[in-house]
Amino acid sequence: MREKEELIRDSLLAWFETNRRLLPWRRNRSAYTTWVSETMLQQTRVAAVIPYFRRFLALFPDIPTLARAPQEEVYKAWEGLGYYSRAANLKKGAQYCVDHFDGHLPSVHEELLRVPGIGPYSAGAIASLAFGLPEPAVDGNVIRVFSRLYGLLITAQDIAARKEVSAIVRSILPQDRAGDFNEAVMDLGATVCTPGNPFCDVCPLSALCEANMLGRQADFPLRRKKKPIPVIPYTIVVLEKDGKVFIRQRPDAGLLASLFEFPSYDGFLSEEELREHLQHDFGILPGEIISITSLGGASHVFSHLKWDMEGYLVMLQESRNESALPLPLAEGPHKGAYYAVSEAQKQAFASALKAYTSAVFHNRNSR
């Protein structure tokens, strides 16, 4: 090992001894808690993950419990974290482990990669942190740290960049403290070698960092030019009848797969247009509508698009008896049913609709 690599390893581990973050998944660590935490931390900040991690582990304390759980319960526990495919992959992976590894995560790196939802980064993290194997765990933080240390003109999103940084990390990893080293790089990237304004004056590696020596920290890693994201207007409609609200489940593939939502329409509808759609799609006659009240505007930015929304609460005439309540719609894009509010709020809704779920569920409960 060359002198620079030895200094990086020793300096980073010494810094980590006194600066490691005290995080719940680092206490009584297991392969399962590592898997759950690393999955949650993908594209989500640590502070936001902590309460979700604790609640998720309380509900699904081990792989067999997660595998047995209904998908909707897993989504509900994930509600608000976003990127729900992560939750779906955790459940798929749990079932795979039950079927192939007796309800446990395998301790072999190559076998970890066979588990649905576990990619190179997660496999490296589980292998090193839970099983002590000398495997690199390279994410965006790690790429940023090493691109600056070595002045690498690489783009974090490129597969070639991850391979290059993985090779460097593998050459430095201490055989007996691979997990500590990986976590040390993660912590350094999250707290010191940050994207915008790194704290080079307190960095244990500043004297070894080529970007710091050049005064060009902001130039590493290279950044892709961001394309403008499309903005899609939507009208969100909350139908209420007999104290119940109409909700439907999204398709099991695509954006926000399998999550619940209120009916929506492309574009911003006028009240007249809304009444026409309600009659055509739900069989609601104009005379059945008591009132249409604005729930205000809201927006939500996804990774590749933005929703601009206007919401409306449509109050319908009460039924003369329970059997007169509109039946669930069996087919088509508006398939759904009227739920008691207490039951509707048990379902997993997309965080994009938070403004409207709060208006319907939480505000009602506070009255």
C-alpha positions in Angstrom: 0.0 0.0 0.0 1.3 3.4 -0.9 1.9 6.1 1.7 -1.1 8.2 0.7 -3.5 5.2 1.0 -2.0 4.3 4.4 -2.4 7.9 5.6 -6.0 8.0 4.4 -6.9 4.8 6.1 -5.2 5.6 9.4 -6.3 9.3 9.6 -9.9 8.4 8.7 -10.2 5.6 11.3 -8.7 7.8 14.0 -11.2 10.6 13.1 -14.0 8.1 13.2 -13.2 7.0 16.7 -14.2 10.4 18.1 -16.6 11.7 15.5 -18.9 8.8 14.5 -22.5 9.6 14.4 -24.7 7.9 17.0 -27.4 6.4 14.9 -30.1 3.8 16.0 -29.1 1.3 13.3 -25.5 1.2 14.6 -26.7 -0.1 18.0 -27.0 -3.9 18.1 -26.4 -4.0 14.4 -27.6 -7.0 12.4 -27.7 -7.8 8.7 -31.4 -7.0 8.7 -31.2 -3.7 10.4 -28.4 -2.7 8.1 -30.4 -3.6 5.1 -33.5 -1.7 6.3 -31.5 1.4 7.2 -29.4 1.5 4.1 -32.6 1.1 2.0 -34.3 3.9 3.8 -31.3 6.2 3.5 -31.2 6.0 -0.3 -32.3 9.5 -1.4 -33.5 10.4 2.1 -31.8 12.4 4.9 -30.7 10.7 8.1 -32.9 12.9 10.3 -36.0 12.0 8.3 -35.2 8.2 8.4 -34.7 7.8 12.1 -38.4 7.8 13.2 -39.3 5.6 10.2 -36.6 3.1 11.0 -37.7 2.7 14.6 -41.3 2.3 13.7 -40.6 -0.1 10.8 -38.5 -2.3 13.1 -41.2 -2.3 15.8 -43.7 -3.5 13.2 -41.4 -5.9 11.3 -38.7 -6.9 13.7 -37.2 -9.6 11.4 -37.2 -10.9 7.9 -40.0 -13.6 8.3 -42.3 -11.0 9.8 -41.7 -8.7 6.9 -42.3 -11.5 4.4 -45.6 -12.4 6.0 -46.9 -8.8 6.2 -49.5 -7.6 3.8 -48.1 -5.2 1.2 -50.4 -2.5 2.2 -49.2 -2.6 5.8 -45.6 -2.3 4.6 -46.6 0.7 2.4 -48.4 2.3 5.3 -45.3 2.0 7.5 -43.3 3.7 4.7 -45.9 6.4 4.1 -44.1 9.8 3.7 -40.6 8.4 2.9 -41.2 8.4 -0.8 -39.7 6.2 -3.5 -42.1 3.4 -2.5 -40.4 0.9 -4.8 -37.8 0.6 -2.0 -40.5 -0.7 0.4 -41.8 -3.1 -2.3 -38.3 -4.4 -2.8 -37.7 -4.9 0.9 -40.8 -7.1 1.0 -39.8 -9.0 -2.1 -36.3 -9.5 -0.7 -37.6 -10.7 2.6 -39.7 -13.3 0.8 -36.7 -14.4 -1.2 -34.7 -14.8 1.9 -37.4 -16.9 3.5 -37.6 -19.1 0.3 -33.8 -19.4 -0.2 -31.9 -18.6 3.0 -34.1 -19.8 5.8 -35.3 -16.3 6.7 -31.9 -14.7 6.9 -29.7 -12.6 4.7 -26.8 -14.5 3.2 -23.3 -13.7 4.5 -21.7 -14.1 1.0 -21.4 -11.0 -1.1 -22.3 -12.6 -4.4 -25.4 -14.2 -2.8 -26.5 -10.8 -1.3 -26.6 -9.5 -4.9 -29.2 -12.2 -5.8 -31.7 -10.8 -3.2 -34.3 -8.5 -4.9 -33.7 -4.9 -4.2 -30.0 -5.3 -3.1 -27.6 -3.7 -5.5 -23.8 -3.2 -5.3 -23.9 -0.5 -2.7 -26.3 -2.2 -0.3 -24.5 -5.6 -0.8 -21.2 -3.9 0.1 -22.7 -2.2 3.1 -24.3 -5.3 4.5 -21.3 -7.4 3.8 -18.9 -5.0 5.5 -21.0 -3.6 8.3 -22.9 -6.7 9.4 -20.5 -9.5 8.4 -17.1 -7.8 8.5 -16.2 -8.7 4.9 -13.7 -6.4 3.1 -16.2 -5.1 0.5 -16.5 -1.5 -0.5 -19.8 0.3 -0.1 -19.8 3.1 -2.7 -22.6 5.7 -2.8 -22.7 9.3 -3.8 -21.0 10.5 -0.6 -18.1 8.1 -1.1 -17.7 9.1 -4.8 -17.6 12.8 -3.7 -14.9 12.2 -1.0 -12.6 10.2 -3.3 -13.1 12.3 -6.4 -11.8 15.2 -4.3 -9.0 13.3 -2.7 -7.6 12.1 -6.0 -8.8 14.9 -8.3 -10.9 12.4 -10.3 -12.9 14.0 -13.2 -15.8 11.7 -12.8 -19.6 12.0 -12.7 -21.2 10.5 -9.6 -24.1 8.9 -11.6 -21.8 7.0 -14.0 -21.3 3.3 -13.5 -17.6 3.8 -14.5 -17.2 6.3 -11.7 -18.5 3.8 -9.1 -16.2 1.1 -10.4 -13.1 3.4 -10.3 -13.9 4.5 -6.8 -14.7 1.0 -5.7 -11.3 -0.2 -6.8 -9.6 2.6 -4.9 -11.6 1.9 -1.7 -10.9 -1.8 -2.0 -7.1 -1.1 -2.1 -7.4 0.9 1.1 -9.9 -1.2 3.1 -8.4 -2.6 6.3 -9.2 -6.4 6.3 -10.2 -6.3 10.0 -12.1 -3.0 10.0 -13.8 -2.8 6.7 -17.1 -1.8 8.2 -15.6 1.0 10.3 -13.8 2.3 7.3 -16.9 2.3 5.1 -18.9 4.1 7.8 -16.1 6.6 8.3 -16.2 7.6 4.7 -20.0 7.8 4.8 -19.8 10.1 7.9 -17.1 12.2 6.4 -19.1 12.8 3.3 -22.3 13.5 5.2 -20.9 15.9 7.8 -17.6 17.3 6.5 -16.9 16.7 2.8 -20.4 18.0 1.9 -21.5 18.9 -1.6 -21.8 22.6 -1.5 -19.4 24.1 1.1 -17.1 21.4 2.5 -15.6 22.0 6.0 -12.0 21.5 4.9 -10.6 23.2 8.0 -11.8 20.3 10.2 -11.3 17.5 7.6 -8.7 14.8 8.7 -7.8 14.3 5.1 -7.4 18.0 3.9 -3.6 17.7 3.7 -4.0 14.7 1.3 -6.8 16.2 -0.8 -5.9 17.3 -4.3 -9.1 19.3 -4.7 -8.3 21.2 -1.5 -4.7 21.8 -2.6 -6.0 23.3 -5.9 -8.8 25.2 -4.2 -11.3 23.5 -6.5 -13.5 21.5 -4.1 -16.7 22.6 -5.9 -15.4 21.1 -9.2 -15.4 17.5 -7.9 -17.2 15.4 -8.8 -18.3 16.6 -12.2 -22.0 17.5 -12.4 -24.4 16.7 -15.1 -26.4 19.6 -16.5 -29.9 19.4 -15.1 -32.7 19.3 -17.6 -35.8 21.2 -16.8 -38.4 18.9 -15.4 -42.0 18.9 -16.9 -44.7 20.5 -14.8 -48.0 18.6 -14.9 -51.2 20.2 -13.7 -53.7 18.1 -11.8 -57.1 18.5 -10.2 -57.6 16.4 -7.1 -61.2 15.6 -6.1 -62.3 14.5 -2.7 -65.8 13.0 -2.8 -67.6 12.8 0.5 -70.9 11.1 1.1 -72.4 9.9 4.4 -69.2 10.7 6.2 -67.2 8.5 3.8 -64.6 9.4 1.2 -64.0 7.9 -2.1 -60.4 6.6 -2.6 -58.8 4.3 -5.2 -55.6 2.4 -5.5 -53.0 3.2 -8.2 -51.8 0.4 -10.6 -49.2 -2.0 -9.2 -46.6 -0.6 -11.6 -45.3 2.8 -12.5 -45.2 6.0 -10.5 -46.5 5.6 -6.9 -47.4 2.0 -7.6 -50.1 0.5 -5.4 -50.6 3.6 -3.3 -54.0 5.0 -2.5 -55.2 8.4 -3.8 -58.2 10.5 -4.4 -59.6 10.8 -8.0 -57.6 13.2 -10.1 -57.8 14.7 -13.6 -55.2 16.1 -15.9 -55.2 19.9 -16.0 -57.0 22.5 -13.8 -60.7 21.9 -14.2 -63.4 24.6 -13.9 -66.3 23.8 -11.7 -68.5 23.1 -14.7 -65.9 20.7 -16.2 -65.6 19.0 -12.8 -69.4 18.4 -12.6 -69.3 17.0 -16.2 -66.5 14.5 -15.2 -68.3 13.5 -12.1 -71.4 12.6 -13.9 -69.6 10.8 -16.7 -67.1 8.8 -14.5 -69.1 8.3 -11.3 -72.7 8.7 -12.3 -73.1 11.7 -9.9 -75.9 13.9 -11.2 -75.6 17.7 -10.7 -78.5 17.6 -8.3 -76.7 15.2 -6.0 -73.9 17.7 -5.4 -74.4 19.8 -2.3 -71.3 21.9 -2.5 -67.9 22.1 -4.2 -65.2 23.7 -1.9 -61.7 24.6 -2.8 -59.0 22.8 -0.8 -56.3 25.1 -2.3 -53.2 24.5 -4.3 -50.2 22.3 -3.7 -47.2 21.0 -5.5 -44.8 18.1 -5.3 -41.5 17.6 -7.0 -40.5 14.1 -8.0 -37.1 13.2 -9.4 -38.2 13.6 -13.0 -41.4 15.8 -12.9 -43.5 18.1 -10.8 -47.1 18.0 -10.0 -49.0 21.3 -9.6 -52.4 20.6 -8.0 -55.7 22.2 -7.2 -58.0 20.3 -4.8 -61.7 20.3 -4.3 -64.0 18.8 -1.7 -67.3 17.7 -3.2 -70.0 17.1 -0.7 -72.8 14.7 -1.9 -76.3 14.3 -0.7 -76.7 11.8 2.1 -78.1 8.4 1.2 -81.5 7.4 2.6 -80.1 4.1 3.8 -76.7 2.5 3.9 -77.5 0.2 0.9 -78.0 3.3 -1.2 -74.4 4.3 -0.9 -72.8 4.2 -4.4 -71.2 0.8 -5.1 -67.5 0.4 -5.7 -66.6 1.1 -9.3 -65.5 -2.3 -10.7 -63.5 -1.3 -13.7 -61.6 1.4 -15.4 -59.2 4.1 -14.2 -61.6 5.3 -11.5 -62.0 2.0 -9.8 -62.3 2.5 -6.1 -64.8 2.7 -3.2 -66.2 4.9 -0.4 -64.4 4.3 2.9 -65.1 5.4 6.4 -62.6 8.2 7.2 -61.1 6.1 10.0 -60.5 3.2 7.5 -59.3 5.4 4.6 -56.6 7.0 6.7 -55.2 3.5 7.5 -54.3 3.1 3.8 -50.9 4.3 2.4 -51.2 7.5 0.5 -48.5 9.2 -1.6 -46.7 12.0 0.2 -47.5 14.1 -2.9 -51.0 14.3 -1.6 -50.1 15.3 1.9 -51.9 18.7 1.6 -55.2 16.9 0.8 -54.9 13.9 3.1 -54.2 16.4 6.0 -57.2 18.4 5.0 -59.5 15.3 4.9 -58.1 13.2 7.7 -56.0 15.2 10.2 -57.9 18.4 10.2 -61.2 16.5 10.7 -59.7 14.6 13.7 -58.7 17.9 15.3 -62.2 19.4 15.2 
